[in-house]
Amino acid sequence: MAFFNSFSENLPYCIFMADTNSKIEREKLVDELNPQLEIFYDLDKENLEDSALYPIQSKILENPDIKELCEIARGGEKFIIKAYDSKADRHIAVARPIDTSQEGNERFLREARITASLEHPNISSVYDISADSDNQAYFTTELLEDKSLQDLVKDFHSGETDYKLEDLLDVLVKVCDAVAYAHSRNVIHLDIKPENIQVGTYGNVLLIDWGLAKILTEKDDIYLNESDLDADTLNTMTLNGTLKGTPGFMAPEQAGFNMKKNKQTDVYALGAVLYYILTGKAHIQGDTLMEVLRNTCLSKVTPIHKATDKELPSSLTAVCEKALSFMQEDRYPDSVSFKAEIQAYLRGFATKAEEAGFSKQLALLYRRKPLICQVIVTAMIVIISGTFIFVRTLSQSEAKAVLEKQNAEKNLELFKVEKRKRDLIESKVDEALNVFVKNLNDDKLVEDKFASLFVGASISNSRALDFENAMLLCDSVLKKYPNNSKALSEKAYLYLIDHKFVAAREAFWACATEAPHVFELGRMSMRYSKLKPDDSVRMDLDTTMRFINELPTGRDWLAMYLLVREKQLSDSISDYSKWVKEFLFLLNKNMKRNELNFSFEQTNAGNKLSLAGSKNLTNLMQLSGYKFPLKSILETLELSFLNLSHTEVKNLVHLREMKLKEINLYDCAVTNMAQLQTLNKEKLRLIIIKKGQIPILDKNVFKGVELRELD
Amino acid sequence: MTEEKNTRLTLIQRAMNQDDESAWNELVGVYNNYIFVIIRKMNVPTDDCDDLLQQIFIKIWKGFSDFEYGKNRSKFRTWLGAVSHSVVYDYFRKKKSLSSKQTMAAEESLSSNFSSITEPEIEEIVEREWRIYISNLAMQNVKKIFSGNAIEAFELSMKEVPGEKIASQLGITLDSVYMLKSRVKKRLIEEIKMLKEHYE
């Protein structure tokens, strides 16, 4: 240290270092020095391999190939290989023809092209069509999930799944979408079967295997478009002499019966798939292939109730039967109308089935605790029916109040009544629910069932055209269960009917994942909410008609609801009559605008409508299905006098609910007595016809009605 | 160090100017651990290291005026190695003469390691240890820059753990392992380069 000190005065202070702590650290440092790191000392970063730093770029540049991993499926014409696409870093499917002759290659590429030409979310997309260096054709598509509808249906019928019938029907609805799209592009699939319907874990549905697809060549069917498929080149190539289709799902015309294959051929297959969903079996049975084919040609469909022990909804079995009709013209005209039936069922089903479940629930409870059950049921009946009756009486007084709308005091009164009605229903619902939860608290589903019961009641109210009540019931459910998708979708419909697009959009959006069938309407609401952001304003007639024309197919009942709602809210029936006029054009598509003579008049004797001389006017019914409460759109005009002279109306059956006093049928298309007899005779005094218009006339049938024949 | 790069004064050049106290402090800060490593390699017991470190730094400080930096590729650390060697040599010699006869055997073994180290070997140790030291210093700095799995991925890969295993261990994809590893590597090389320019 002495040595050191002698120099210290000149030295910078800091070399006197290292307290105990840093000594330890220093020791540690020596021990921890990693000699391996030395290799980096001379490295230049420019020499670093970019491949690791930029893995995507390097993979695309270095390895443009698709690495085929293993075969996953084999069909009649091609086999599918699971492969890794290093460019996109994903697994894909590579399809290769089994028949590798030139002809086989060509046929295989035809399928690839047809599939590639169809761009739809429910049709698997073709990524690439190509050939190897040795001219072997292949195409790549997205890798499919390993579940087909066939698997799901099997699981469903063996009870090994959470899937419900509704879920399977949702799959079918999506398949219908794919088929409808393909049909719009003049392509028919001809091999629709559960095996060819792939269902992903997240509900994505794909219709696959377009190997038998045909391009329709009917001149009038071809929608001229430059992107249209080249029918001639692609059609000559289906393999001749082989069975095209899958026995048990193919239509008679595919099994050898001499009939042209067309869109109805696919509809038949859709019906077969529905049958399979409902029963878990194919609709045509047979021990041998030939027998199945023969039975197909003979249309020996196993009656659906014999195919399963399950209780099937009659509406769906009827759809099945119609779709599986032997004659093409007896089937649904297209997949869209088939789909509409399924959707109609899905919309109603939720409630019907749940209601059934609810009563079952009650039955079970009754067995366990009969006394409590009686109390509940009585309470329930009193509460619910009591409320309904009360509300119904209110509605009538409300109607009166509307007539005296100018009176401000009445308006206030109405408002109070409305509010009271709302409060009452809400409190009653709470009360009923509490009773239920208290007594059925060992079942978690009870609240859900309760909600369904109310939504069901709400839908019934809509069907009875009481939209206010329907809305109240929906609100009651949503107050308890804000996310109940059934209530949300019902409410969205009610908003649509009220032109409240902003609110409808929100409601559709909130239930879109649970109730996928409302998706299209959700998008429409979105569009119209931009067009008309103010929910308190109603659309004018022109806009409404545009809206109706844009409605997805199968939603005609919505158009009817819109019309009825307009009537309910309209101050003046002559204003409203203009809406009916527009609806007549919807009903009579062949009628040109200048061909309709429409004159509506309010008189003391009653409302008068003359359609006299309207050329091409044939149809006076309504747009929706037969269950709709109105039979004719004219019903809403509350007519006493109707003039149909010189029109082409020949069917009066739709007018049967109208309490007409006089009807003029002079020189219209009604030519038989039966038609006249369908008229409602309650107030009828006079029928006018042309002399000789009805050859066999029995005047005695109409007591108290004058049947006047004019020259 | 090439002539071009000398246009900017290096830390050593600045420290050679005996008035630049901060440069000297920095130099000591960086080099004292390095010299410590070297003299430990020369088998100096830990307890005596501080004394020797001080002696070495005094010699350097005094000798800077005679050191011709950068000429004939003579490196600062080569000179540093020579200085350290002579100090350590003196230390062992002194220790030997001071120690009693009965501990002779023990001392013998202590110094025998040292005396057997030849001049070229010293140079090799100095060079190698410097490279390791700077690389590790750089690694320490780099560690402060990266977050997440990057350093871990890098260190595992240095231990030659297979990429797939790293990926599964860290719960990331294989591509990510390679990318993280390469990023650390790139940064490390940059850092080493910077430290070299600054401290050599």
Contacts between the chains, C-beta under 8 A, distances in Angstrom:
chain1	res1	chain2	res2	distance
A	1	B	51	7.9
A	3	B	55	7.6
A	4	B	51	7.8
A	4	B	54	5.7
A	4	B	55	7.1
A	4	B	58	7.0
A	7	B	58	5.6
A	7	B	62	7.6
A	11	B	58	6.5
A	11	B	61	6.3
A	12	B	21	5.2
A	12	B	24	5.0
A	12	B	25	6.3
A	12	B	28	7.7
A	12	B	61	7.7
A	14	B	24	7.5
A	14	B	25	4.6
A	14	B	28	5.7
A	14	B	29	7.7
A	15	B	28	5.3
A	15	B	32	7.7
A	15	B	53	8.0
A	15	B	54	6.1
A	15	B	57	4.6
A	15	B	58	7.4
A	15	B	61	7.7
A	16	B	54	7.1
A	17	B	28	7.2
A	17	B	32	6.1
A	17	B	50	7.6
A	17	B	53	7.5
A	18	B	32	7.9
A	18	B	50	5.3
A	18	B	53	7.6
A	23	B	46	7.9
A	23	B	50	7.5
A	26	B	33	5.8
A	26	B	36	5.7
A	27	B	46	6.4
A	29	B	33	5.9
A	29	B	37	7.8
A	29	B	136	7.9
A	30	B	33	8.0
A	30	B	36	6.8
A	30	B	37	5.3
A	30	B	40	5.7
A	32	B	136	7.8
A	33	B	37	6.9
A	33	B	132	5.5
A	33	B	133	6.7
A	33	B	136	5.0
A	34	B	132	7.5
A	34	B	135	7.8
A	34	B	136	5.9
A	34	B	139	7.2
A	34	B	158	7.5
A	35	B	132	5.2
A	36	B	158	5.5
A	37	B	132	6.7
A	37	B	135	3.8
A	37	B	136	5.6
A	37	B	138	7.8
A	37	B	139	5.6
A	37	B	158	7.7
A	37	B	188	7.6
A	38	B	128	7.2
A	38	B	131	4.8
A	38	B	132	4.8
A	38	B	135	5.4
A	40	B	135	5.5
A	40	B	138	7.7
A	40	B	185	7.2
A	40	B	188	5.5
A	40	B	189	5.5
A	40	B	192	5.8
A	41	B	131	4.3
A	41	B	134	6.6
A	41	B	135	5.3
A	41	B	192	5.9
A	41	B	196	7.9
A	43	B	189	5.0
A	43	B	192	7.9
A	44	B	189	7.0
A	45	B	186	5.1
A	45	B	189	4.4
A	45	B	190	5.9
A	45	B	193	7.7
A	48	B	182	6.4
A	48	B	185	6.4
A	48	B	186	5.5
A	48	B	189	7.2
A	49	B	182	7.3
A	51	B	178	7.8
A	52	B	178	4.1
A	52	B	179	6.2
A	52	B	181	6.6
A	52	B	182	3.8
A	53	B	179	6.4
A	53	B	182	4.4
A	53	B	183	6.7
A	53	B	186	6.7
A	54	B	179	8.0
A	55	B	175	4.3
A	55	B	178	6.0
A	55	B	179	5.7
A	56	B	175	7.8
A	89	B	175	7.9
